[in-house]
Amino acid sequence: MLFKPITSEKAVKLIEAENTLLLRTERRARKEEIKREFEKMFKVKVKKVNVLAKGNEKRAYITLKKEFKAIDIATKLGMI
């Protein structure tokens, strides 16, 4: 599965305020698959995944559990 970070002002606010990452994913990916793959790739626990499908694009809002920091993952992905 492919994750592409979205680096907008809104995405940065989500990281800081809600411990949530905003990523582009494959159009056919389901929430459960996104959660499982993300946890496996980054060795974190995901609290919830929300998706927004618009046209040919699908965005995943990935909220991490409190013991994990979204800012750390964002730094690894080069978002910040």
MARMARKE-291960 format. One record per residue (C-alpha): residue number from 1; residue in three letters; x, y, z. Coordinates in nm, 2 decimals, padded with zeros to 4 digits, always signed. Layout:
N
{pos=NUM; code=Ala; x=X; y=Y; z=Z}
...
//
This chain:
80
{pos=1; code=Met; x=+00.00; y=+00.00; z=+00.00}
{pos=2; code=Leu; x=+00.12; y=+00.35; z=-00.08}
{pos=3; code=Phe; x=+00.11; y=+00.64; z=+00.16}
{pos=4; code=Lys; x=+00.18; y=+00.99; z=+00.04}
{pos=5; code=Pro; x=+00.19; y=+01.26; z=+00.30}
{pos=6; code=Ile; x=-00.02; y=+01.58; z=+00.25}
{pos=7; code=Thr; x=+00.17; y=+01.88; z=+00.36}
{pos=8; code=Ser; x=-00.08; y=+02.16; z=+00.39}
{pos=9; code=Glu; x=-00.15; y=+02.41; z=+00.67}
{pos=10; code=Lys; x=-00.46; y=+02.20; z=+00.77}
{pos=11; code=Ala; x=-00.25; y=+01.88; z=+00.79}
{pos=12; code=Val; x=+00.01; y=+02.05; z=+01.02}
{pos=13; code=Lys; x=-00.27; y=+02.17; z=+01.24}
{pos=14; code=Leu; x=-00.42; y=+01.82; z=+01.26}
{pos=15; code=Ile; x=-00.08; y=+01.68; z=+01.37}
{pos=16; code=Glu; x=-00.03; y=+01.94; z=+01.64}
{pos=17; code=Ala; x=-00.39; y=+01.96; z=+01.77}
{pos=18; code=Glu; x=-00.54; y=+01.62; z=+01.73}
{pos=19; code=Asn; x=-00.24; y=+01.38; z=+01.69}
{pos=20; code=Thr; x=-00.37; y=+01.30; z=+01.34}
{pos=21; code=Leu; x=-00.18; y=+01.24; z=+01.01}
{pos=22; code=Leu; x=-00.33; y=+01.32; z=+00.67}
{pos=23; code=Leu; x=-00.21; y=+01.09; z=+00.39}
{pos=24; code=Arg; x=-00.31; y=+01.00; z=+00.04}
{pos=25; code=Thr; x=-00.37; y=+00.63; z=-00.01}
{pos=26; code=Glu; x=-00.47; y=+00.40; z=-00.29}
{pos=27; code=Arg; x=-00.83; y=+00.44; z=-00.41}
{pos=28; code=Arg; x=-00.92; y=+00.08; z=-00.34}
{pos=29; code=Ala; x=-00.77; y=+00.06; z=+00.01}
{pos=30; code=Arg; x=-01.02; y=+00.00; z=+00.30}
{pos=31; code=Lys; x=-01.00; y=+00.14; z=+00.65}
{pos=32; code=Glu; x=-00.89; y=-00.19; z=+00.81}
{pos=33; code=Glu; x=-00.61; y=-00.24; z=+00.55}
{pos=34; code=Ile; x=-00.49; y=+00.12; z=+00.60}
{pos=35; code=Lys; x=-00.48; y=+00.08; z=+00.98}
{pos=36; code=Arg; x=-00.30; y=-00.26; z=+00.96}
{pos=37; code=Glu; x=-00.04; y=-00.15; z=+00.71}
{pos=38; code=Phe; x=+00.03; y=+00.18; z=+00.88}
{pos=39; code=Glu; x=+00.08; y=+00.01; z=+01.22}
{pos=40; code=Lys; x=+00.31; y=-00.24; z=+01.06}
{pos=41; code=Met; x=+00.52; y=+00.02; z=+00.88}
{pos=42; code=Phe; x=+00.57; y=+00.27; z=+01.16}
{pos=43; code=Lys; x=+00.54; y=+00.04; z=+01.47}
{pos=44; code=Val; x=+00.26; y=+00.25; z=+01.63}
{pos=45; code=Lys; x=-00.10; y=+00.19; z=+01.74}
{pos=46; code=Val; x=-00.38; y=+00.36; z=+01.55}
{pos=47; code=Lys; x=-00.68; y=+00.48; z=+01.74}
{pos=48; code=Lys; x=-00.90; y=+00.53; z=+01.43}
{pos=49; code=Val; x=-00.90; y=+00.59; z=+01.06}
{pos=50; code=Asn; x=-01.14; y=+00.81; z=+00.86}
{pos=51; code=Val; x=-01.13; y=+00.82; z=+00.49}
{pos=52; code=Leu; x=-01.24; y=+01.08; z=+00.23}
{pos=53; code=Ala; x=-01.28; y=+00.96; z=-00.13}
{pos=54; code=Lys; x=-01.30; y=+01.24; z=-00.38}
{pos=55; code=Gly; x=-01.26; y=+01.17; z=-00.75}
{pos=56; code=Asn; x=-00.96; y=+00.95; z=-00.81}
{pos=57; code=Glu; x=-00.81; y=+01.04; z=-00.48}
{pos=58; code=Lys; x=-00.86; y=+00.89; z=-00.13}
{pos=59; code=Arg; x=-00.74; y=+01.06; z=+00.18}
{pos=60; code=Ala; x=-00.69; y=+00.89; z=+00.51}
{pos=61; code=Tyr; x=-00.71; y=+01.07; z=+00.84}
{pos=62; code=Ile; x=-00.51; y=+00.85; z=+01.08}
{pos=63; code=Thr; x=-00.54; y=+00.93; z=+01.45}
{pos=64; code=Leu; x=-00.27; y=+00.77; z=+01.67}
{pos=65; code=Lys; x=-00.32; y=+00.65; z=+02.03}
{pos=66; code=Lys; x=-00.20; y=+00.90; z=+02.29}
{pos=67; code=Glu; x=+00.12; y=+00.71; z=+02.37}
{pos=68; code=Phe; x=+00.24; y=+00.77; z=+02.01}
{pos=69; code=Lys; x=+00.32; y=+01.11; z=+01.87}
{pos=70; code=Ala; x=+00.21; y=+01.21; z=+01.51}
{pos=71; code=Ile; x=+00.48; y=+01.47; z=+01.50}
{pos=72; code=Asp; x=+00.74; y=+01.18; z=+01.51}
{pos=73; code=Ile; x=+00.59; y=+01.00; z=+01.22}
{pos=74; code=Ala; x=+00.55; y=+01.33; z=+01.03}
{pos=75; code=Thr; x=+00.92; y=+01.40; z=+01.07}
{pos=76; code=Lys; x=+01.01; y=+01.05; z=+00.94}
{pos=77; code=Leu; x=+00.79; y=+01.12; z=+00.63}
{pos=78; code=Gly; x=+00.94; y=+01.46; z=+00.58}
{pos=79; code=Met; x=+00.62; y=+01.65; z=+00.64}
{pos=80; code=Ile; x=+00.78; y=+01.88; z=+00.90}
//
